[in-house]
């Protein structure tokens, strides 16, 4: 004969015990048939009465007496966290993992069910499911894919920042390490691209879908990328965007910080610090010397394509571009450098090369500025150009990261 469980009455004492257990604060009982009117002494107490309380985090909440006793006097956020903890504890006890899908038996059973119902290995591969997702996402967010919605993207970033401290999970060192560990356990490789089987599968998919072994070879993909780059950066190539170019220069190997007489710092490269020192010593005002993204770009044609030239220095009052080169970098791309010069002149600028010899040949380790006459002499024969390139290639070294000329 079965025994019936002892019925525990829902009383004020029981409520006080539950509130004390969860370190919450009781506000009162919500009166039936009212708009959240609260009393501390209801006429009749039962398990379906709505309780108004304040969670231990300070957030107010409402819950029916029975649910409060069973699930706790917690706000919505803490209730979800407690529910997740309980779920993980149960899964760990039954399956040996915090999530049942991590159990190989459960995973195999799920895969079998998906294959039987949808005839695909992964449910997201089902055309019917894909279409259903698009319809639902369009109805809720106004776009067919979640991450096309600015609201969804920002919400995702906020969640990632709260949990991981970064905008995207792949930026987190912890997540990166977990991904590598999982890949090693499953495939023996740190990254899928290192796995020959994964590479072969990817290539087969690209050929089937795009007709090429690499998406970037597909004209449709190239056009989509070009259109997207124009939408994001105003150019068909991110490197043409002044802000991105300046960021690349600032973080690239060999960049230097040059302190101007006023104390303002400019990020420059190569022999540009020496060129700036010469210009300042010639009496040209600091504000008259433009560098980086402050200088207009110049379009030029080479090899049948349109390219963008980013001048090193512009003297604003003289409308004069100065291209700073070593002998090696001038000669190794001589045709391109001359093409840039002609394009700049056609665009209305005056143009000068400022060419330096490598510092290793000098006892004071300071590069020497080459005069126009010396440069013409150097360019007389192909043999001399080749010998200069050979001798200067080793001199292409970078000086310290910060170059300061307080005496300019």
N, C-alpha and C positions, 0 to 999 in steps of 0.2 A: 504494500500500500504506500503510495507516494505521500510525502509530507509537504505541506504547503509552507512557502517561505513566510517568515514573520513580517507582517505589514508594519512599516515604519511610518508614523503619521507626519504630515507636513505641518510643522508648528513653527512658531516664532523662534523657539530655541534651536530648532534644526537649521533655520535660515541663518541665525547668528553664528552657528558653528561653521557653516559653509563660507560665510563672509570672512570669518576669522581665519579659516584654513587657507584661503587664497589671498589674505592680507589686503582685502578690498574694504570699501567703506559703503555702508548702506545709506541710501538717500530716503527710500520709502517704497510703498506699494502703489502701483498705478491703479487708480480706481477704474472699474469696468465702465464701459459706455461713456468715457470722457476722453478729452484730448490730452493725454499724458498728465492729467491731474494726479498729484501724489499725496498719500496720507501715511502717517506713521502708525496708525491704529485702524486697520481695516475691520469691517463688521464681521466678515467671515474669511477665514484663511483656507485656501486649497492649493493643490499643486499646479493649477493652471493660472494662478495670479501672476501678473507681470511685475517684476522687481526692477526698480531703478537703483543703480549702484555706480560707484566710481572704482575703476580698475586700479591696481597698485601702481600703475604707471601714471595715474592722474586723468585718464581718459574716461568720460562717462559712458555707461552702457545700459542696455535693457535686455532682460532675459526672463523667461517664465521660470517659476519656482523650481519645477522638476528639472528643467535643463540646467539651471544654475547649480543645483545640488550634484547632478551627474557630471557636467562638463566644466564647471568652475565659473567664478565671477570674474571673467576676463573681458577686455575690450575685443573688438573684432580681430585686430592684428595679433594679440596674444593668444586668442582662441585658436586661430589658424596655426600658430607656432606650436601650441600644445597638441593640437590634432596631428600635426606632422611628426612630432616626437613620439606620440602614441603609435602612429602608423609604422614608423621606422623600428620601434621596439618590437612590435608584433611581427614585422617582416624578418627582423633579425632572429627572433625566437623560432619562427616556423621555417624560414628558407636559408638562414645563415647569412643574409645580406640585408642591408637597410632598404633596398628596393627589390621587390620580387623579380623584376626583369633581369637582374644581375645574376640570378640563378640559372645555370645552363639548362636545367630541366624545364623550368618555366618558359625560358626563352625559346627553346625548341618547340614546345607545345604551342606557343603564340605564333611562331613562324608557320607551323603546320596549319593552324586555323586560318591564318591570313592567306596562305597559298590555296587552301580549299575554297575559301569564300570569294577571293578577289583575283586569284590566278597570278599573283605577283609575290615577290619575296619580301617587299616592304609595302605597307599599306599606303604610304605616300606616293607610290608608283602607280596606283590605280587611277585610270582616267576619270572614273566616276567620282572618286574622292577628291581628286584635284579640282574638278569642276565645282563640286559642292563647296570646297574651301573658298574658291574664287567668289562664288555667289554670296556666301556668308560674310566674307571680308569686305566685299563691295557694299553690302547692306549696312554693315557696322562702321566701316571706316571710309567708304567712298572710293576705295581703290581695290584692285583685284589681289594685290599682295601686301601683306602686313607692313613690311619695311618700306613700302612706297609712301606710307603715311608719316608726315612729320611728327604728328602727335605720338604715334606708336614708337618711332625712333627715339624721341626725347624721353618717353616713359621707360624704354629699355635702357637707355644710358643712365637715367636716374637710379634705376634698380641695380645696374651693374656697379655704379659708383658707391651705392650704399653697401653692397655685399662684398665687392672686390676692390674698390678704390680706383677703378679705371672705367673708361667709357665702354670698352669692349672686352669680353672674357679672354680673347686671345692676347690681350695686352698684359694679363696677369701672369707673373712668374709661376704662381702656384698652379694655375690652370695649364700653362705650357708644360710644366713638369708632369702633371697628371696625364696629359695627352700623349707625351712621349712614352711614359711608362705603360699606358694602355696599348699603344701601338707596338711596343716591344713585346708585350705579353701575347698579343693576338697574332702578329705577323713576323716578329723578329726584326723589324725595322723601326727606326725612330719616326720616320715620316712615310706616308703612303707613296709619295713620289719616288722613294728609294726602292720600293717593292716592284720587281719586274712584272709580276702578275697584275698589280694595280695599274701600272703604266700601260700595259698591253690592253687592259680592259678599257681604260680611259681613251686610248687612241682608237680602239674599235668603236666606241660610242661616238666620238667626234666624227669619224668617217661616216658612220651611219646617219648622224643628224645633220652634219654640216658639209660633208664631202671633202674634208681635209683632216690631216692628222694633228692639226693644232688650231684652236679657235681663232687665234690671231691671224691666220692665213685666210680666213673666210671674209669675203668682201662685205657681207651683211654685218658681221660682228665689228669689222673695222669702222663701218659707217656709224653703227650704234655708239661705239666708243667715241668717235669724233663728235657726234651730236651731243653726247653726254658731257664731254670735256668743255664744249662751248657753253652749255647750260651752266656748268659749275664754275668755270674759270674765265669764260669770255674768249677762249682760244681753243684751237683744235688740238693743242699739245700743252700739258701742264707746265712744261719748262718755259713756255712763252709768257706765262703769268708772272709779272714782276715780283709779287709777294712770295710765290713759291721759289722762284729763281734765287731771291735773296736768302731765303731759308736754306736752300741747297748749298749756296756759297758759304753761309755762316757755319754750317755743320760739316762741310767737306774737308777732307784731308788737305793740309797746306794753306788753309785760310789763316789770316793774321788780323790782329786788331791794331789799327794805327790811331794813336792819340794826336788829335789836332792841337794847335796852340791854345785853343779855348778850353781844352779838356774833353771835348766831344770825341767819341770813338767811332771809327768807321771800319767795317769788315772789308778787307782787301785780300788780294792773292798775289803770288809770285813776286815780281819786282815792283809792284805798285807802290809799296811804302817808300822806296827810293825815289820813284818818280814824283810822289807827293812832296817829299822833302825838297827836291830840286825846284819844283814850282813855287813852294812857299818861300824858299830862299831867293827866288827871283822877284819877290814882292807881290805875288798874286794873292789877293785876299782869300781867306778860308772859305767865306760864303760864296765866292765866285767859282770855286772848284766843286763840281758835282761828280759823285761816284755812285755806283750801284744802280738801284732802281729809279733814282732821280733823273737819269739820263734817258732821253727818247731812244727808241730802238730804230734800226734801219733794216729794211727788207732788201735782200739781194738774191740773184739767181745763180745757181751753180749745179751742174750735172742735171739740168732739166727740172730742178725743183726750186721752190721758193723757200729761202731760209731767213732767219732773224738774227741780226747782228746786235750784240749788246756791248756798246763801247765801254772802255775802262774808265776814262776820265773825260769830262767836258768842261772847258773854260767858258763859262756862260757869256761873259762880256765880249769875248772874241768869237763866239760861236765855233769854237775849235775843238775837235775830237782828238784826243791823244790815246793811241793804242800802245800799250806797254808790252814789250816783248824781250825775250832773250834772243841771242843770235840763233839758237837752236829752234825755238818755237816759231820764229819768223820764217826760217828757211824750210823747215819740215812741211809747212803748209803755205808756201810762198804764194801760189796761185790764188788760194782762198783769201789770204791776207790782202793781196792786191785788189781782188774783187770787192772786198769789204771797203777798201779805201775809195775805189771808184764809185761805189753805190752811195757812200757817205757824201762825197763831193756832189754827186747828182742830186742828192737830197738837200743841198744848200749849206753843208757844213765845210769848214776848213778842216784839214786832216793832216796829222803828223804821227809818224812812228817814233817812239822813244825806245831805243834798243840798247840793252845792257849785255856786257860780257860776263861770263860766269865768275863767281867770287874766288874760286880756288886758285886762279892764276895770280891773285893779288895778295901781297904779304899782309895787308890790313883787313883782308876778308871782306872788302867792300866792292860791289860790282862796278865796273867802269862803263860810263855812257859812251856809246860809239857815235862818232860824227857822221854826217851824211856822206862826206868824202870817203871815209873808211868803209862805209857800207857799200857804196858803189864799187869800190875796189874789190871788196869781198865777193860781189856778185858777178864779176867779169867772166868767170869760167865755171862750168859744171864741176870740174875737179876741185876747185877751191871751195865750192859749196859743200861737197861731200866731205872734204877734210874738216871743214868747220863743224859740221854736224857730228862727225865722229869725235872731235876733240871736246865739243861742248856738251855732249850728251851726259857725260859723267858729272858736269858742273851744275846740272839741274837739281840743286838741293834746296831745301826749305830752311829759312832762318827760324829764330824763336817765334813762338806764337804771338807774342806781343812786341810790337816795334814802336818805341816812343822817341820822339825828337823834340825835347822840351826847348832846345835852343833855336828852333826854326823861327 
